[in-house]
Amino acid sequence: MKLIGLLVFPLLFHEFHGSAEAVGVEQSAEQENINAVLALAKSSLSGNGDKEQVLKNAKILLSEFEGNEQIDSALAELVAGTQKAIKHGDALQQCAASSPEDLFINYADRHARRLEEIVHDFDCMEREFDASDPDFDPDEAANVFTKCRLLVLRNVFSHEMMQAYRKKYEDYILAVHEGKIDKSNTKTTDAKVRDIVQRRGRKRHDIMMPQWLGGEQIAGNAKVLEILRHDKVLGPGMVLNQMGSVIAERGAPAMYWHEDQNYIYTDDSFENSGIGGHDLLPYVANMFVPLLDATIDHGPTEFCVGSSHIAGIPTWPSVMNNTLTEGGSPFNKMQEFADKYDACPPEHWRVPLVGMGDVVIFDYNLIHRGGPNMSQELRSLLYVIYSRGWFRDMNFDNTYSEDEEQTYGFDEWSSGMRYARIDESEVKNTPQASTTLASVEHFAGIREHEQKRGTVEFPFTNINVEGASIFLEGKLLTAIAPKKQWLLTAAIGQELSAHDKDGKVIKTWIIVPDQRQTILCDVVME
């Protein structure tokens, strides 16, 4: 039983019980009640270990003193007494069943159940917010992000502003691509990064931004900051961690499913300390800002919704057998995620089709990937990473003030940013580009290795297409129902196709050496 985690991390309690406000009674009466609860808690230390008394104490604390500033000391004494009552049968399980948020439940069952339930939650699987709506509620958006660790915001930026930004962005990217500006290590503010262009997979590149493209107009949007500075999200001491751009050339295959950084207390956190999933409030979030109106063929970012519930919880069988007491569907759901970096179960898959002016904000621990770019144009987006002031991102080298109460301007809360040392005049004075951003290939002269011959094995997932069948080189392999996966083996260079119930081709793929989970989905842009 890992109840001691509640003592070390009072944040767990506040996640479920809100802010530390007074309970609405006069101070003297309130103090009498607190003293009474403390006395009840202390009585469980008297040696008899009465499980009924322990249960009563827990119920009083849970129902009467939500968010009270003195709750931590009372809870500490209660836990100490409860530990003496463990030998008295199922007292703690009774307490867990009676608590509104299963705070005292043993092992990882609560995480597995939430992983299972999230696919039926509209907020997490479908909900979007329109930031231009007069009735837009930042508090409600913050609540959805905290619950789902994913938030889709429409119309954050005006289309006119994004068009003007994209023109400057395109001039910069094309100047880098055609070698018209120096991109060596003397042109960065980060001594550890030698080039402003970093390869992020086949036909994918991470590009460091100059300060005139990475400033307040994108990262300092007032509506976004109001959500992120909410107590339940990143808090008032939030800082700007990094900002950059990622591009995917046409033909870029899907990325591996991944989280942006391991759980803060390591991937073995739950096994070692009883802390995992959403036990902690968010501490770092990534915002994607598309620089085109994405279609499914552009390979927009795919999210495995609910995967943040198992952050810090090992999912290999030997561990699951020791951390799950319930059988049935919660256990099966955890097993589905045992190979979480190989495939996302189809019912957890979500791909928001966002366009110019929209953003997607997601938690660092939410598993995601860039989809395959099967369009005829380059896909580009900005990423903006925000975090709590104390967080240190292993992907970057940055330092911030840890004063959570300080209020300061953009230059201060973005002081850890790294930039490309490229002046805007350098770009303006370069000859006109000989190509367009959409048609860029072999970005900055980076060419891929010649494809190796051989076969690859990968999962094929049908999200929602009725009557679909899979063909390889024109030969039927299998019919595949919605919400189902099939493990395929194919030779590199072969053509895979999906057909509808009438035999019409829905989509085709050319198998590549690093072929990954291939997804069939009928998505319509509203």
C-alpha positions as CSV (number, residue, x, y, z in Angstrom):
1,M,0.0,0.0,0.0
2,K,1.6,3.3,-1.1
3,L,-0.5,5.7,0.9
4,I,2.6,7.4,2.2
5,G,2.7,9.2,-1.2
6,L,-0.2,11.4,0.0
7,L,2.1,12.8,2.7
8,V,4.9,13.6,0.5
9,F,2.8,15.0,-2.4
10,P,-0.1,17.1,-1.0
11,L,-0.6,18.1,-4.6
12,L,-2.4,14.9,-5.1
13,F,-5.1,15.9,-2.7
14,H,-5.5,19.3,-4.2
15,E,-6.0,17.9,-7.7
16,F,-9.2,16.3,-6.6
17,H,-10.4,18.8,-4.1
18,G,-9.7,22.2,-5.6
19,S,-8.3,25.3,-4.1
20,A,-7.4,25.9,-0.4
21,E,-10.5,28.0,0.4
22,A,-12.2,28.3,3.7
23,V,-15.2,25.9,4.2
24,G,-17.6,28.7,4.9
25,V,-18.0,28.6,8.7
26,E,-16.7,30.9,11.4
27,Q,-13.1,30.3,12.4
28,S,-13.8,29.2,16.0
29,A,-16.3,26.6,14.9
30,E,-14.1,25.4,12.1
31,Q,-11.2,25.0,14.5
32,E,-13.3,22.9,16.9
33,N,-14.3,20.6,14.0
34,I,-10.7,20.3,12.9
35,N,-9.6,19.5,16.4
36,A,-12.3,16.8,16.6
37,V,-11.1,15.2,13.4
38,L,-7.5,15.3,14.7
39,A,-8.7,13.6,17.9
40,L,-10.5,10.9,15.9
41,A,-7.4,10.3,13.8
42,K,-5.2,10.1,16.8
43,S,-7.6,7.6,18.4
44,S,-6.6,5.1,15.7
45,L,-3.0,5.2,17.1
46,S,-4.1,4.0,20.5
47,G,-3.2,0.4,19.8
48,N,-6.5,-1.3,19.1
49,G,-6.4,-0.5,15.4
50,D,-10.2,-0.3,15.1
51,K,-10.9,-0.4,11.4
52,E,-14.3,1.1,11.8
53,Q,-12.9,4.1,13.5
54,V,-10.3,4.5,10.8
55,L,-13.0,4.3,8.2
56,K,-15.0,6.9,10.0
57,N,-12.0,9.2,10.2
58,A,-11.4,8.9,6.5
59,K,-15.0,9.6,5.6
60,I,-15.1,12.8,7.8
61,L,-11.9,14.1,6.2
62,L,-13.1,13.4,2.7
63,S,-16.6,14.8,3.1
64,E,-16.2,17.8,5.5
65,F,-12.9,19.4,4.9
66,E,-12.3,19.5,1.2
67,G,-9.4,21.8,0.4
68,N,-8.9,23.1,4.0
69,E,-5.4,24.4,4.6
70,Q,-5.0,22.3,7.7
71,I,-6.0,19.1,5.9
72,D,-2.5,17.9,5.4
73,S,-1.6,17.5,9.0
74,A,-4.9,15.7,9.8
75,L,-4.4,13.5,6.8
76,A,-0.9,12.6,7.9
77,E,-2.1,11.4,11.3
78,L,-4.9,9.5,9.7
79,V,-2.6,7.7,7.4
80,A,-0.3,6.8,10.3
81,G,-3.3,5.3,12.1
82,T,-4.6,3.6,9.0
83,Q,-1.3,1.8,8.5
84,K,-1.8,0.1,11.9
85,A,-5.3,-1.1,10.8
86,I,-4.2,-2.8,7.5
87,K,-4.4,-6.2,9.2
88,H,-8.1,-5.7,9.9
89,G,-9.3,-7.0,6.6
90,D,-10.9,-4.7,3.9
91,A,-11.1,-1.4,5.8
92,L,-9.1,0.5,3.2
93,Q,-10.9,-1.0,0.3
94,Q,-14.2,0.1,1.9
95,C,-12.8,3.6,2.4
96,A,-11.6,3.6,-1.2
97,A,-15.1,2.6,-2.5
98,S,-16.7,5.4,-0.5
99,S,-14.3,8.2,-1.6
100,P,-15.4,10.3,-4.6
101,E,-12.1,10.0,-6.4
102,D,-10.7,6.6,-5.2
103,L,-7.9,8.4,-3.4
104,F,-7.1,5.3,-1.2
105,I,-7.5,2.6,-3.8
106,N,-4.6,0.1,-3.8
107,Y,-2.3,-0.5,-6.8
108,A,-2.9,0.8,-10.3
109,D,-6.6,-0.1,-10.7
110,R,-7.8,3.5,-10.7
111,H,-5.4,4.3,-13.6
112,A,-6.5,1.3,-15.6
113,R,-10.2,2.2,-15.1
114,R,-9.7,5.8,-16.2
115,L,-7.8,4.6,-19.2
116,E,-10.7,2.4,-20.1
117,E,-13.4,5.1,-19.4
118,I,-11.8,8.0,-21.3
119,V,-12.8,6.7,-24.7
120,H,-16.4,7.4,-23.7
121,D,-15.6,11.0,-22.6
122,F,-16.8,13.6,-25.1
123,D,-14.5,16.2,-23.6
124,C,-11.4,14.1,-24.3
125,M,-12.4,12.5,-27.6
126,E,-14.3,15.2,-29.5
127,R,-14.6,18.5,-27.7
128,E,-13.2,21.7,-29.2
129,F,-13.3,25.3,-28.0
130,D,-13.7,28.4,-30.2
131,A,-11.5,31.1,-28.7
132,S,-13.3,33.8,-30.8
133,D,-16.7,33.0,-29.3
134,P,-17.8,35.7,-26.8
135,D,-18.9,32.9,-24.5
136,F,-15.5,31.2,-24.5
137,D,-14.7,30.1,-21.0
138,P,-10.9,29.8,-20.2
139,D,-11.7,28.1,-16.9
140,E,-13.7,25.4,-18.6
141,A,-10.9,24.9,-21.2
142,A,-8.4,24.6,-18.3
143,N,-10.6,21.9,-16.7
144,V,-10.8,19.9,-19.9
145,F,-7.0,20.1,-20.4
146,T,-6.4,18.9,-16.8
147,K,-8.7,16.0,-17.3
148,C,-7.8,15.0,-20.8
149,R,-4.2,16.4,-21.2
150,L,-5.3,17.5,-24.6
151,L,-7.1,20.7,-25.8
152,V,-8.2,21.9,-29.2
153,L,-8.6,25.6,-29.6
154,R,-10.1,27.1,-32.8
155,N,-9.6,30.7,-34.0
156,V,-6.8,31.7,-31.5
157,F,-5.1,33.8,-34.1
158,S,-6.7,35.7,-36.9
159,H,-6.2,34.3,-40.4
160,E,-4.7,37.6,-41.6
161,M,-2.1,37.5,-38.9
162,M,-1.1,33.9,-39.6
163,Q,-0.9,34.7,-43.4
164,A,1.5,37.5,-42.7
165,Y,3.5,35.4,-40.3
166,R,3.7,32.5,-42.8
167,K,5.1,34.8,-45.4
168,K,8.0,35.8,-43.1
169,Y,8.4,32.2,-42.0
170,E,8.5,31.0,-45.6
171,D,11.2,33.5,-46.6
172,Y,13.3,32.3,-43.6
173,I,12.9,28.6,-44.3
174,L,13.6,28.9,-48.0
175,A,16.7,31.0,-47.3
176,V,18.0,28.2,-45.0
177,H,17.0,25.5,-47.5
178,E,18.8,27.2,-50.4
179,G,21.9,27.9,-48.4
180,K,21.5,31.7,-48.7
181,I,22.2,32.3,-45.0
182,D,24.8,30.7,-42.8
183,K,23.3,28.0,-40.6
184,S,26.5,27.0,-38.7
185,N,26.9,26.9,-34.9
186,T,28.0,30.5,-34.8
187,K,24.4,31.3,-35.7
188,T,22.7,29.9,-32.6
189,T,22.5,31.0,-28.9
190,D,22.8,27.4,-27.8
191,A,26.5,26.3,-27.6
192,K,25.4,22.6,-27.5
193,V,23.5,22.8,-30.8
194,R,25.8,23.1,-33.9
195,D,23.2,23.7,-36.5
196,I,19.9,25.5,-36.7
197,V,18.5,22.4,-38.6
198,Q,18.2,19.1,-36.7
199,R,17.0,15.9,-38.4
200,R,14.0,14.4,-36.6
201,G,13.4,11.3,-38.7
202,R,13.2,10.5,-42.4
203,K,12.1,13.7,-44.2
204,R,11.4,15.5,-41.0
205,H,13.4,18.4,-39.6
206,D,13.4,20.6,-36.5
207,I,14.4,24.2,-37.3
208,M,15.5,26.7,-34.7
209,M,13.7,30.1,-35.0
210,P,15.2,33.6,-35.0
211,Q,13.9,35.9,-32.3
212,W,11.8,38.0,-34.7
213,L,9.9,34.8,-35.7
214,G,9.7,33.3,-32.2
215,G,8.3,36.1,-30.1
216,E,5.3,37.3,-28.3
217,Q,2.8,37.4,-31.1
218,I,2.7,33.6,-31.2
219,A,3.9,32.5,-27.7
220,G,2.2,35.3,-25.8
221,N,-1.4,35.0,-26.9
222,A,-3.5,36.3,-24.0
223,K,-6.2,33.6,-24.2
224,V,-3.7,30.8,-24.3
225,L,-1.8,32.2,-21.4
226,E,-5.0,32.6,-19.3
227,I,-5.6,28.8,-19.7
228,L,-2.0,27.8,-19.1
229,R,-1.6,30.0,-16.0
230,H,-4.6,28.5,-14.4
231,D,-3.8,26.8,-11.1
232,K,-4.9,23.4,-12.4
233,V,-2.6,23.7,-15.5
234,L,0.9,25.3,-15.2
235,G,0.2,27.9,-12.6
236,P,0.9,31.7,-12.5
237,G,4.7,31.1,-12.5
238,M,4.5,29.4,-15.9
239,V,7.5,30.1,-18.2
240,L,8.2,29.7,-22.0
241,N,10.5,26.8,-22.3
242,Q,11.2,26.7,-26.1
243,M,9.8,27.5,-29.5
244,G,10.7,26.1,-32.9
245,S,9.4,24.7,-36.1
246,V,9.0,21.1,-37.5
247,I,8.5,20.4,-41.2
248,A,7.6,17.1,-42.9
249,E,8.5,16.8,-46.5
250,R,6.0,15.0,-48.8
251,G,6.5,11.3,-48.5
252,A,7.6,11.5,-44.8
253,P,6.5,8.3,-43.1
254,A,4.7,8.3,-39.8
255,M,6.8,8.8,-36.7
256,Y,7.1,6.4,-33.8
257,W,4.5,6.8,-31.1
258,H,6.3,8.7,-28.3
259,E,5.9,11.0,-25.4
260,D,8.1,14.2,-25.3
261,Q,9.8,13.2,-22.1
262,N,9.7,10.4,-19.6
263,Y,7.5,10.8,-16.5
264,I,9.1,13.2,-14.1
265,Y,9.7,10.5,-11.5
266,T,10.9,8.1,-14.2
267,D,8.9,5.4,-16.0
268,D,9.1,3.2,-12.8
269,S,7.6,5.9,-10.6
270,F,4.4,4.0,-9.7
271,E,6.3,0.9,-8.8
272,N,8.8,2.8,-6.7
273,S,6.7,5.5,-5.0
274,G,3.0,4.9,-5.9
275,I,2.9,8.1,-8.0
276,G,1.8,7.9,-11.7
277,G,-0.6,9.0,-14.4
278,H,-2.6,12.1,-13.5
279,D,-1.7,11.9,-9.8
280,L,0.3,15.1,-10.4
281,L,-1.0,18.2,-12.0
282,P,0.4,19.1,-15.5
283,Y,3.9,20.5,-15.3
284,V,4.9,20.9,-19.0
285,A,2.7,21.4,-22.2
286,N,3.4,21.7,-25.9
287,M,1.3,23.9,-28.2
288,F,1.3,23.1,-31.9
289,V,0.4,26.0,-34.3
290,P,-0.2,24.8,-37.9
291,L,1.1,26.9,-40.8
292,L,-1.4,25.5,-43.3
293,D,-4.9,24.1,-43.3
294,A,-4.3,20.5,-42.6
295,T,-6.0,17.6,-44.3
296,I,-5.7,14.0,-43.3
297,D,-3.2,13.5,-46.2
298,H,-0.8,16.1,-44.7
299,G,-0.2,13.6,-41.8
300,P,-1.4,15.8,-38.9
301,T,-0.4,15.0,-35.3
302,E,-2.2,11.9,-34.0
303,F,-2.9,11.5,-30.3
304,C,-3.3,8.4,-28.2
305,V,-5.9,9.8,-25.8
306,G,-5.7,8.4,-22.3
307,S,-2.0,7.3,-22.6
308,S,-1.1,10.0,-20.0
309,H,-3.0,7.9,-17.4
310,I,-0.2,5.3,-17.5
311,A,2.7,7.7,-17.5
312,G,5.2,6.4,-14.9
313,I,3.4,3.0,-14.7
314,P,5.3,0.1,-16.3
315,T,3.0,-1.9,-18.5
316,W,5.0,-5.1,-19.1
317,P,3.2,-8.2,-17.7
318,S,5.5,-9.0,-14.8
319,V,4.8,-5.6,-13.3
320,M,1.1,-5.5,-14.2
321,N,0.5,-8.7,-12.4
322,N,1.8,-7.1,-9.3
323,T,0.1,-3.7,-9.7
324,L,-3.4,-4.6,-10.8
325,T,-5.7,-6.4,-8.3
326,E,-8.8,-6.3,-10.6
327,G,-9.1,-8.7,-13.5
328,G,-11.4,-8.2,-16.6
329,S,-11.5,-5.1,-18.8
330,P,-9.1,-2.8,-16.8
331,F,-6.4,-5.4,-16.9
332,N,-7.0,-6.0,-20.6
333,K,-6.9,-2.3,-21.3
334,M,-3.4,-2.1,-19.7
335,Q,-2.3,-5.0,-21.7
336,E,-3.4,-3.2,-24.9
337,F,-0.9,-0.5,-24.0
338,A,2.0,-2.9,-23.2
339,D,3.6,-2.0,-26.5
340,K,2.6,1.6,-26.2
341,Y,5.3,2.9,-28.6
342,D,4.3,0.5,-31.4
343,A,0.6,1.1,-31.8
344,C,-2.3,3.0,-30.3
345,P,-5.5,1.0,-29.7
346,P,-7.9,2.3,-32.3
347,E,-10.6,3.6,-29.9
348,H,-8.0,5.9,-28.2
349,W,-6.9,7.5,-31.5
350,R,-7.7,11.2,-32.1
351,V,-6.5,13.4,-34.9
352,P,-7.6,17.0,-34.7
353,L,-7.6,18.6,-38.2
354,V,-6.5,22.1,-37.3
355,G,-5.9,25.0,-39.7
356,M,-4.3,28.5,-39.8
357,G,-5.3,30.3,-36.6
358,D,-6.0,27.1,-34.6
359,V,-3.8,25.4,-31.9
360,V,-3.6,22.1,-30.2
361,I,-2.2,22.0,-26.6
362,F,-1.1,18.7,-25.1
363,D,0.7,17.3,-22.1
364,Y,4.3,16.1,-22.5
365,N,3.2,12.7,-21.2
366,L,0.5,12.2,-23.8
367,I,1.7,9.7,-26.4
368,H,1.5,11.1,-30.0
369,R,3.2,11.1,-33.4
370,G,3.3,12.9,-36.6
371,G,1.3,11.1,-39.3
372,P,2.6,10.1,-42.8
373,N,2.6,13.1,-45.2
374,M,0.9,11.7,-48.2
375,S,0.1,15.1,-49.7
376,Q,2.0,16.8,-52.5
377,E,3.3,19.6,-50.3
378,L,5.5,20.2,-47.3
379,R,3.7,20.3,-43.9
380,S,4.9,22.9,-41.4
381,L,4.0,23.8,-37.9
382,L,5.3,25.7,-34.9
383,Y,5.8,24.2,-31.5
384,V,5.7,26.3,-28.3
385,I,6.7,24.6,-25.0
386,Y,5.5,26.0,-21.7
387,S,6.3,24.7,-18.3
388,R,6.2,25.3,-14.6
389,G,9.2,27.4,-13.5
390,W,11.0,24.6,-11.7
391,F,10.8,22.2,-14.6
392,R,14.0,21.3,-16.5
393,D,13.4,20.0,-20.0
394,M,15.9,17.2,-20.9
395,N,15.4,18.1,-24.6
396,F,16.8,21.6,-24.1
397,D,19.3,23.4,-21.9
398,N,17.6,26.3,-20.2
399,T,17.4,28.1,-16.8
400,Y,14.6,30.2,-15.3
401,S,13.8,31.9,-12.1
402,E,11.9,29.6,-9.7
403,D,9.9,32.4,-8.1
404,E,6.3,31.1,-8.7
405,E,4.8,34.3,-7.3
406,Q,6.7,36.8,-9.5
407,T,4.8,38.6,-12.3
408,Y,7.0,39.8,-15.1
409,G,7.0,40.6,-18.8
410,F,7.6,38.4,-21.9
411,D,11.4,38.9,-21.9
412,E,11.6,37.5,-18.4
413,W,9.3,34.5,-18.6
414,S,10.9,33.6,-22.0
415,S,14.5,34.2,-20.8
416,G,15.5,30.5,-21.2
417,M,14.7,30.4,-25.0
418,R,17.3,29.6,-27.6
419,Y,17.3,31.3,-30.9
420,A,18.9,31.3,-34.3
421,R,21.2,34.3,-34.6
422,I,19.7,35.4,-37.9
423,D,18.7,39.0,-38.4
424,E,15.6,39.7,-40.4
425,S,17.7,41.9,-42.8
426,E,19.7,38.8,-43.7
427,V,16.6,37.1,-45.0
428,K,15.2,40.2,-46.7
429,N,18.5,40.8,-48.6
430,T,18.8,37.3,-50.0
431,P,17.9,36.7,-53.6
432,Q,14.3,35.5,-54.3
433,A,13.9,31.8,-53.7
434,S,13.8,29.5,-56.7
435,T,11.1,27.3,-55.2
436,T,8.1,27.5,-52.9
437,L,7.8,26.1,-49.4
438,A,5.1,23.6,-50.5
439,S,7.4,22.0,-53.0
440,V,10.6,21.7,-50.9
441,E,12.4,18.4,-51.1
442,H,15.7,17.2,-49.5
443,F,15.5,20.2,-47.1
444,A,18.8,22.0,-46.7
445,G,20.5,19.4,-48.9
446,I,19.7,16.5,-46.5
447,R,19.2,13.4,-48.5
448,E,17.9,10.1,-47.1
449,H,19.8,6.9,-47.2
450,E,19.0,4.6,-50.1
451,Q,16.1,2.3,-49.1
452,K,17.2,-1.2,-48.1
453,R,15.5,-4.2,-49.6
454,G,13.6,-6.5,-47.2
455,T,10.3,-6.8,-45.4
456,V,8.7,-4.9,-42.5
457,E,6.1,-5.9,-40.0
458,F,3.6,-3.2,-38.8
459,P,0.0,-2.8,-37.4
460,F,-2.8,-1.7,-39.7
461,T,-5.7,0.0,-37.9
462,N,-9.1,0.8,-39.2
463,I,-10.6,3.6,-37.1
464,N,-14.1,4.1,-38.5
465,V,-14.5,2.9,-42.1
466,E,-17.3,0.4,-42.6
467,G,-16.8,-2.5,-45.0
468,A,-13.1,-1.9,-45.6
469,S,-10.6,-4.5,-47.0
470,I,-6.8,-4.5,-47.3
471,F,-5.0,-5.3,-50.5
472,L,-1.3,-5.8,-51.1
473,E,-0.1,-5.5,-54.7
474,G,-3.7,-5.9,-55.8
475,K,-4.3,-9.1,-53.9
476,L,-6.9,-9.3,-51.1
477,L,-5.3,-9.8,-47.6
478,T,-8.3,-9.4,-45.3
479,A,-11.4,-7.5,-44.5
480,I,-11.0,-5.3,-41.5
481,A,-13.9,-3.9,-39.3
482,P,-13.9,-0.5,-37.6
483,K,-11.9,-0.3,-34.3
484,K,-9.8,-3.3,-35.3
485,Q,-6.1,-3.9,-36.0
486,W,-4.2,-6.3,-38.1
487,L,-0.5,-7.1,-38.1
488,L,0.9,-7.0,-41.6
489,T,4.1,-8.1,-43.2
490,A,5.1,-6.6,-46.5
491,A,8.1,-6.0,-48.7
492,I,9.6,-2.5,-48.9
493,G,8.3,-0.7,-52.0
494,Q,5.1,-2.8,-52.3
495,E,1.8,-1.0,-52.7
496,L,-0.8,-1.4,-49.9
497,S,-4.3,-0.2,-50.5
498,A,-7.6,0.0,-48.6
499,H,-10.9,-0.6,-50.5
500,D,-14.5,0.2,-49.5
501,K,-17.4,-2.3,-49.6
502,D,-18.0,-1.5,-53.3
503,G,-14.3,-2.3,-54.2
504,K,-13.4,1.4,-54.7
505,V,-9.8,2.3,-53.6
506,I,-9.9,4.6,-50.5
507,K,-6.2,5.1,-50.0
508,T,-2.9,3.7,-51.0
509,W,0.5,3.5,-49.3
510,I,4.0,2.6,-50.5
511,I,5.8,0.4,-47.9
512,V,8.9,2.1,-46.6
513,P,11.8,0.7,-44.4
514,D,10.5,2.3,-41.3
515,Q,6.8,1.6,-41.9
516,R,4.8,2.1,-38.7
517,Q,1.3,1.8,-37.5
518,T,-0.8,2.6,-40.6
519,I,-4.2,4.1,-40.0
520,L,-7.4,4.2,-42.1
521,C,-9.8,6.9,-41.0
522,D,-12.7,8.7,-42.6
523,V,-12.1,12.3,-41.3
524,V,-14.0,15.2,-42.7
525,M,-12.9,18.8,-42.1
526,E,-15.8,20.9,-40.7
